[in-house]
């Protein structure tokens, strides 16, 4: 690493009015290689409403050497919460970054934020602690040391430096033992401070409804397969969105939780993951913190606990926290969109929130936030099958269960967020409500072992169904249209020369170019013959692929 600033040299000053202009240098004998540390003291008590902050700002921005891939900082936490952030100046523009979603540890921890790829001039403008929860305003101090850069990212996240006074690390909160999502976790079942990526595109996997049962072994194969497929697909974070354990309609046991946790840790291969409690987790140790924040690719994920069917029933503090987080995201220029994730969401189905007032409130807040900020927002939750609807410009995405049913295979969902495709706030306010710019994609990935599609013959101007079957992990064969739980969700069709694959258009027309033999409607899996001839179709469902021929004449 290349040192950016020496410890205790007076080059950094506090800018919070509660504290003296020069934060004190303190010794750090328990941190190898550190000659000292910079103390950032804060006192958020009795401050006015809003977000409280305490900052350390260099007299001159600290230049990041060319070619650096990461900024690294050692932080001795005080365990009092707070959101540790920084501001990178990238090619003349300020870009907020997150060092830690929550300072919930004591002792030293190594925190990492990536340097944006392709940046030509980068400097660190400040490091600051923010507290958005008015009920958590306390006083304390963080020690900062060994600020450095790395020219290449390490292959795995580094474990936190142990605090000699704390004794051996215990599994669970703030450790990498059982019950944690890996090295550097920021809370039970949560991603670590260094895992909140700041790239402009990121994929998040959502797995729900595996219903793992230790007594019968049910759901374990689906859970392992879903997590492995998600890692292989490039997911940067895994969200277990409720009902991971327990028989359908019943809460799980401690044995169910232990079995599921072990399966995830094995299959995740170091990928960070968070467990959001649902009905299956009621009364168990799964899930950890009831509400958490995760920043990925300019998008803020707000993760909620809906165990038992209501947000307030799971934790009364969640709704005030959500309101404060939405306000903070609206004001944060580095955030282009928000995704709220819970096992139960708004709607009228059996798997949705049971409190109608909460549904109304959630939709009102989301719609109002979209209209006022101009930024994108979506609500993702589990349910009966896959689906997407729009309410007042807010995307509501329902993800299917991963456990197969008698009518179709289980599936997991890959959410891809692309901050650079999100309409900027000023322009978004002029858009028609509900306009989509590709900021968020939800791809259903069925859990199948095979797919079979027969040849298709149709006359010019005629239509025919693309018929076939898929094989579930349990060996059952179900219709192709059942893949993903609703209609043709989860079926990907591509064509060679002579084939056009399109979603249905509202006016029913299809684009036809010269040489086109057939047009495939992805939403209905029906094929229309446009000219005499033949072509080849490729059909993919989950990890299974097959080809078939189309003859028109």
C-alpha positions in Angstrom: 0.0 0.0 0.0 1.0 3.6 -0.5 0.5 5.9 2.5 -1.6 9.0 1.9 -1.2 10.7 5.2 0.9 10.0 8.3 -0.8 9.5 11.7 -1.1 12.4 14.0 0.7 14.9 11.8 -2.0 17.6 12.1 -3.0 17.4 8.4 -6.6 16.6 9.2 -9.0 18.8 11.1 -12.5 18.2 12.5 -15.2 20.4 11.0 -18.0 19.5 13.4 -18.9 22.5 15.6 -19.1 20.3 18.6 -15.3 19.6 18.6 -12.0 21.4 18.5 -10.5 22.2 15.0 -7.7 19.7 15.4 -8.7 16.2 16.4 -6.1 14.6 18.7 -3.6 12.0 17.7 -3.8 8.9 19.9 -1.5 5.9 20.3 -2.3 2.7 18.5 0.0 0.0 19.9 -2.5 -2.7 19.1 -2.4 -2.0 15.4 0.8 -3.4 13.8 2.5 -0.8 11.6 0.7 2.2 12.9 2.6 5.0 14.6 -0.6 6.5 15.9 -4.2 7.2 15.0 -6.4 10.2 14.4 -9.4 10.4 16.8 -12.7 11.5 15.4 -14.8 12.4 18.5 -18.5 13.2 18.2 -21.5 14.1 20.3 -24.8 13.8 18.6 -26.9 14.3 21.7 -29.4 17.2 21.8 -28.7 18.1 18.2 -31.6 19.5 16.0 -33.7 17.2 13.8 -32.1 15.8 10.7 -28.9 13.9 10.1 -26.1 14.5 12.5 -22.5 14.3 11.2 -19.0 14.6 12.4 -16.2 14.9 9.8 -12.5 14.7 9.3 -11.4 16.9 6.4 -7.8 17.2 5.1 -6.5 20.7 4.6 -5.8 19.7 1.0 -7.7 16.7 -0.6 -5.5 13.6 -0.4 -4.6 12.5 -3.9 -5.1 8.9 -4.8 -2.1 7.6 -6.9 -2.8 6.7 -10.6 -3.7 3.1 -11.0 -5.0 2.6 -7.5 -7.9 0.2 -7.3 -8.9 0.6 -3.6 -8.8 3.1 -0.7 -8.1 1.3 2.6 -8.6 2.6 6.1 -8.2 1.0 9.5 -10.9 2.1 11.9 -11.2 1.3 15.6 -14.9 1.2 16.2 -16.8 2.1 19.3 -19.8 -0.1 18.7 -22.3 2.8 18.9 -23.7 2.5 15.3 -23.5 5.4 12.8 -22.8 5.3 9.1 -19.2 5.8 8.2 -18.8 7.4 4.8 -16.3 9.3 2.7 -16.3 11.6 -0.3 -14.1 10.8 -3.3 -13.5 13.6 -5.8 -13.5 11.8 -9.1 -12.6 13.8 -12.2 -13.9 17.0 -10.6 -17.2 15.6 -9.2 -17.9 14.5 -5.6 -18.9 10.9 -5.2 -20.0 9.7 -1.8 -18.7 6.2 -0.8 -19.6 3.9 2.2 -16.8 2.6 4.4 -19.3 0.9 6.8 -23.1 0.7 6.8 -23.0 0.6 10.6 -20.1 0.9 13.1 -21.3 -2.0 15.2 -17.9 -3.3 16.2 -15.1 -2.5 18.7 -11.4 -2.9 18.1 -9.7 -2.4 14.7 -11.3 -3.3 11.4 -9.9 -2.9 7.9 -12.4 -1.1 5.6 -12.1 -0.9 1.8 -13.9 1.2 -0.9 -13.1 0.7 -4.6 -11.8 3.5 -6.8 -14.2 4.0 -9.8 -12.8 2.2 -12.8 -11.6 4.5 -15.6 -11.2 7.5 -13.3 -8.3 9.8 -14.2 -8.1 12.1 -11.1 -9.2 10.9 -7.7 -8.7 12.3 -4.3 -10.2 11.8 -0.8 -12.0 14.9 0.3 -13.3 13.8 3.7 -14.3 11.0 6.0 -17.4 11.4 8.1 -19.7 9.6 10.5 -23.5 10.2 10.0 -26.4 9.2 12.2 -29.9 9.3 10.6 -31.8 7.7 13.5 -32.8 10.3 16.1 -33.2 7.5 18.7 -29.6 6.5 18.4 -27.8 9.8 18.9 -25.0 9.2 21.3 -21.5 10.4 22.0 -18.3 8.5 21.2 -15.1 8.4 19.2 -13.6 6.5 16.3 -9.9 6.1 15.6 -8.6 6.3 12.0 -5.2 4.9 11.0 -3.1 3.6 8.1 -5.0 5.3 5.3 -3.6 3.8 2.2 -4.4 2.7 -1.4 -3.9 -0.6 -3.1 -3.1 -1.0 -6.8 -4.9 -4.3 -7.0 -7.9 -5.7 -5.2 -7.2 -8.7 -3.0 -8.8 -12.0 -4.0 -11.0 -12.1 -0.8 -12.1 -9.6 1.8 -9.7 -9.3 4.6 -10.7 -10.3 8.1 -10.9 -7.5 10.7 -7.8 -6.9 12.8 -8.6 -8.5 16.2 -8.8 -6.3 19.3 -6.5 -8.0 21.9 -8.6 -6.7 24.7 -11.7 -8.3 23.3 -10.5 -11.9 23.5 -11.2 -14.6 20.9 -13.7 -13.7 18.2 -17.1 -15.1 18.8 -19.4 -16.5 16.0 -22.2 -14.1 15.1 -22.2 -10.4 15.3 -19.1 -8.8 13.8 -17.3 -12.1 13.1 -16.8 -14.6 10.3 -18.0 -17.6 12.2 -21.3 -19.4 11.8 -24.2 -17.0 11.6 -22.2 -14.5 9.7 -22.0 -13.8 6.0 -18.2 -14.0 5.8 -15.2 -11.9 6.7 -15.8 -8.4 7.8 -19.6 -8.7 8.3 -21.3 -5.6 9.6 -24.0 -7.5 11.5 -25.6 -10.9 11.8 -26.3 -12.4 8.3 -25.1 -9.2 6.7 -22.5 -7.9 4.2 -19.3 -6.4 5.5 -18.3 -2.8 5.4 -16.0 -3.4 2.4 -18.6 -5.2 0.4 -20.8 -2.3 -0.4 -19.6 -1.9 -4.0 -19.5 1.5 -5.7 -19.4 0.3 -9.3 -22.1 1.6 -11.6 -23.6 -1.8 -12.4 -24.3 -4.6 -9.9 -26.3 -7.8 -9.7 -28.1 -8.9 -6.5 -29.7 -12.4 -6.2 -32.9 -12.8 -4.3 -33.8 -16.3 -3.0 -37.1 -16.9 -1.2 -39.2 -19.8 -0.1 -36.8 -22.7 0.0 -38.6 -24.0 3.1 -35.6 -26.0 4.4 -36.5 -28.7 6.9 -33.8 -30.6 8.8 -36.2 -33.5 9.6 -36.8 -34.4 6.0 -34.0 -32.7 4.1 -36.6 -30.8 2.0 -35.4 -27.6 0.3 -31.7 -28.0 0.9 -31.0 -29.0 -2.7 -32.9 -26.0 -4.0 -31.2 -23.6 -1.6 -27.7 -24.8 -2.6 -28.5 -24.8 -6.3 -30.0 -21.3 -6.2 -27.0 -19.9 -4.3 -24.5 -21.6 -6.6 -26.3 -20.4 -9.7 -26.4 -16.9 -8.3 -22.7 -16.8 -7.6 -22.0 -18.2 -11.1 -24.2 -15.5 -12.6 -22.0 -12.8 -11.0 -24.3 -11.7 -8.1 -22.4 -9.4 -5.8 -24.8 -9.9 -2.9 -27.3 -12.6 -1.9 -30.6 -11.8 -0.3 -32.4 -14.6 1.4 -35.9 -13.1 1.4 -37.8 -15.0 3.9 -39.3 -18.5 4.3 -35.9 -20.0 3.8 -36.8 -22.5 6.6 -39.8 -24.2 7.9 -42.6 -26.1 6.1 -45.0 -23.9 4.1 -47.3 -22.0 6.6 -45.1 -23.0 9.6 -42.1 -21.5 11.4 -38.8 -23.3 11.2 -36.7 -24.8 14.0 -33.2 -24.2 15.2 -32.1 -27.3 13.3 -33.7 -25.9 10.1 -31.8 -22.6 10.5 -28.5 -24.4 11.2 -28.9 -26.6 8.1 -29.8 -23.7 5.9 -27.1 -21.4 7.1 -24.5 -24.1 6.5 -25.7 -24.7 3.0 -25.5 -21.0 2.2 -22.1 -20.6 3.6 -20.8 -23.6 1.6 -22.4 -22.6 -1.7 -21.8 -18.8 -1.4 -18.1 -19.3 -1.8 -17.3 -16.0 0.0 -20.1 -13.9 -1.6 -21.7 -11.6 0.9 -25.3 -12.5 2.0 -28.1 -11.1 4.1 -31.0 -13.1 5.6 -34.3 -11.1 5.7 -36.8 -12.8 8.1 -40.2 -14.0 6.9 -42.9 -16.1 8.4 -40.7 -19.2 8.3 -38.1 -17.4 10.5 -40.5 -16.3 13.3 -39.1 -17.3 16.6 -35.7 -18.4 15.2 -32.2 -16.9 15.4 -32.2 -16.3 11.6 -32.0 -12.8 10.2 -30.2 -10.7 12.8 -30.8 -7.0 12.5 -34.4 -6.2 11.5 -33.6 -3.4 9.1 -30.4 -2.8 7.2 -29.0 -0.6 4.4 -26.8 -1.8 1.5 -25.4 0.5 -1.3 -24.6 -1.0 -4.6 -24.0 0.7 -8.0 -25.5 4.0 -7.0 -28.6 2.2 -5.7 -29.6 2.0 -2.0 -31.2 -1.2 -0.9 -33.3 -0.9 2.3 -33.8 -4.3 3.8 -36.8 -4.9 6.1 -38.1 -7.6 8.4 -41.7 -8.6 7.7 -41.8 -11.8 9.9 -45.4 -12.5 11.0 -46.9 -10.4 8.2 -46.3 -6.8 9.4 -43.4 -4.4 9.6 -44.5 -2.8 12.9 -45.1 -6.3 14.4 -41.6 -7.4 13.6 -40.0 -4.1 14.9 -41.9 -0.9 15.6 -38.7 1.1 14.8 -38.6 0.0 11.2 -41.1 2.5 9.7 -39.4 5.6 11.3 -36.1 4.2 10.1 -37.4 3.7 6.5 -38.8 7.2 6.4 -35.5 8.7 7.5 -33.6 6.5 5.0 -35.8 7.6 2.1 -35.2 11.3 3.1 -31.5 10.7 3.2 -31.5 8.9 -0.2 -33.4 11.7 -1.8 -30.8 14.2 -0.7 -27.8 12.0 -1.5 -26.5 12.9 -5.0 -24.7 9.6 -5.2 -27.9 7.6 -5.0 -29.9 7.3 -8.2 -32.5 4.8 -7.0 -33.8 2.9 -4.0 -35.0 -0.7 -3.7 -37.0 -1.8 -0.7 -36.8 -5.5 0.0 -38.9 -7.6 2.4 -40.3 -11.1 2.5 -43.8 -9.6 2.4 -44.7 -6.5 0.4 -47.7 -4.4 -0.6 -50.6 -6.1 -2.4 -53.7 -8.2 -1.7 -52.4 -11.7 -2.1 -52.0 -14.2 0.7 -48.2 -13.7 0.8 -48.4 -9.9 1.1 -48.4 -7.6 4.2 -51.4 -8.4 6.4 -51.8 -4.8 7.6 -53.7 -2.8 4.9 -52.5 0.4 6.6 -48.9 -0.6 6.1 -49.5 -1.4 2.4 -51.1 2.1 1.9 -48.3 3.8 3.8 -45.6 2.0 1.9 -47.1 2.8 -1.4 -47.7 6.4 -0.4 -44.2 6.9 0.7 -42.7 5.3 -2.3 -44.9 7.1 -4.8 -44.3 10.4 -3.1 -40.6 9.9 -2.9 -40.5 9.1 -6.6 -42.5 12.2 -7.5 -40.5 14.5 -5.3 -37.0 13.3 -5.9 -37.3 12.2 -9.5 -35.2 9.1 -8.7 -36.1 5.5 -9.3 -37.7 3.3 -6.6 -38.9 -0.3 -6.5 -40.3 -2.6 -3.9 -39.3 -6.3 -4.1 -40.9 -9.0 -2.0 -41.7 -12.7 -2.1 -45.1 -14.1 -3.2 -47.0 -16.7 -5.2 -45.0 -16.7 -8.5 -43.1 -14.1 -10.4 -44.7 -10.8 -11.3 -44.1 -7.1 -12.0 -46.6 -4.3 -11.6 -46.4 -0.5 -11.4 -48.2 1.7 -8.8 -47.8 5.4 -9.2 -44.5 5.1 -10.9 -43.2 2.6 -8.4 -42.1 -0.8 -9.6 -43.4 -3.7 -7.4 -41.5 -6.9 -8.1 -42.7 -10.2 -6.8 -40.1 -13.0 -6.7 -41.2 -16.7 -6.8 -40.4 -19.4 -4.2 -37.3 -21.5 -4.9 -39.1 -24.7 -3.8 -40.9 -26.5 -6.6 -44.7 -27.0 -6.6 -46.9 -29.5 -8.3 -47.5 -26.9 -11.1 -43.9 -25.7 -11.8 -40.3 -25.5 -10.8 -38.9 -23.2 -8.1 -36.8 -20.2 -9.1 -34.6 -17.5 -7.8 -34.4 -13.9 -9.2 -31.4 -11.9 -10.4 -31.8 -8.1 -9.9 -29.5 -6.0 -12.0 -29.2 -2.3 -11.2 -27.5 0.1 -13.6 -27.1 3.6 -12.1 -25.9 5.1 -15.4 -29.2 4.2 -17.0 -31.3 5.8 -14.4 -32.8 9.1 -15.5 -31.3 12.1 -13.7 -33.6 13.7 -11.2 -34.2 16.9 -13.2 -35.2 15.0 -16.3 -37.1 12.3 -14.4 -39.5 14.9 -13.0 -40.7 15.6 -16.6 -41.2 12.0 -17.5 -44.6 10.4 -17.7 -45.3 8.3 -14.5 -44.2 4.8 -14.9 -41.7 5.3 -17.7 -38.9 2.7 -17.5 -35.3 3.4 -18.5 -33.8 0.0 -17.8 -32.4 1.0 -14.4 -33.7 -2.2 -12.8 -34.0 -5.6 -14.4 -35.5 -8.7 -12.7 -34.6 -12.0 -14.4 -36.3 -15.1 -13.1 -34.0 -18.1 -13.1 -35.9 -21.4 -12.7 -34.2 -24.3 -10.9 -34.4 -27.1 -13.5 -32.3 -29.9 -14.8 -33.5 -30.1 -18.4 -35.7 -28.5 -21.0 -37.3 -30.1 -24.1 -39.1 -28.2 -26.9 -40.6 -29.9 -30.0 -40.4 -28.6 -33.6 -42.9 -26.0 -34.7 -44.8 -26.0 -38.0 -47.1 -23.0 -38.9 -48.5 -21.4 -42.0 -47.7 -18.0 -43.3 -49.8 -15.6 -41.2 -50.7 -18.3 -38.7 -49.7 -18.7 -35.1 -48.7 -21.6 -32.9 -47.5 -22.2 -29.3 -43.9 -22.9 -28.5 -44.7 -26.1 -26.6 -42.3 -28.1 -24.4 -41.5 -29.3 -20.9 -38.9 -28.6 -18.2 -37.7 -31.0 -15.6 -37.5 -29.8 -11.9 -34.8 -30.7 -9.5 -37.1 -33.4 -8.1 -37.5 -35.0 -11.5 -41.0 -33.8 -12.3 -41.8 -32.7 -15.9 -44.0 -29.7 -16.1 -45.1 -27.5 -19.1 -42.6 -24.9 -20.4 -45.0 -22.1 -19.6 -44.9 -23.0 -15.9 -41.2 -22.1 -15.7 -40.8 -19.3 -13.2 -44.3 -19.6 -11.7 -46.3 -17.2 -13.8 -46.8 -17.6 -17.6 -43.5 -17.7 -19.5 -41.4 -15.9 -16.9 -37.9 -17.5 -16.8 -37.9 -18.7 -20.4 -35.3 -17.1 -22.7 -35.7 -17.5 -26.4 -33.1 -16.5 -29.0 -33.2 -17.0 -32.7 -30.8 -17.4 -35.6 -31.3 -15.8 -39.0 -34.9 -15.4 -40.0 -36.3 -15.1 -36.4 -37.3 -12.0 -34.5 -37.9 -12.4 -30.8 -39.9 -9.5 -29.2 -42.2 -8.8 -26.3 -45.8 -8.1 -27.1 -46.5 -4.6 -28.2 -49.6 -2.8 -26.8 -51.0 -2.2 -30.4 -50.3 -5.9 -31.3 -47.9 -5.1 -34.2 -44.6 -6.8 -34.7 -41.4 -5.5 -36.3 -40.7 -7.5 -39.4 -37.5 -7.0 -41.4 -36.6 -8.4 -44.7 -35.8 -12.2 -44.5 -37.8 -12.7 -41.4 -39.5 -16.2 -41.3 -41.1 -16.0 -37.8 -41.7 -13.7 -34.9 -41.8 -15.1 -31.3 -43.7 -13.3 -28.6 -41.8 -13.7 -25.4 -44.8 -12.9 -23.1 -47.0 -15.6 -24.5 -44.5 -18.0 -26.1 -46.5 -17.9 -29.3 -44.9 -17.9 -32.8 -46.2 -16.1 -35.9 -45.2 -17.2 -39.4 -44.3 -14.2 -41.6 -42.7 -15.9 -44.7 -42.1 -19.4 -46.0 -38.9 -20.9 -44.8 -37.2 -22.5 -41.8 -35.2 -21.3 -38.8 -33.6 -22.5 -35.6 -34.7 -21.4 -32.1 -32.6 -21.7 -28.9 -34.6 -22.0 -25.6 -33.0 -21.5 -22.2 -34.6 -22.1 -18.9 -32.3 -21.6 -15.9 -29.2 -23.5 -16.6 -30.8 -25.8 -19.2 -30.7 -25.1 -23.0 -32.1 -26.8 -26.1 -32.7 -26.0 -29.7 -35.6 -26.6 -32.1 -36.6 -26.0 -35.7 -39.4 -23.8 -37.0 -40.9 -24.4 -40.4 -43.2 -21.9 -42.0 -45.1 -22.6 -45.2 
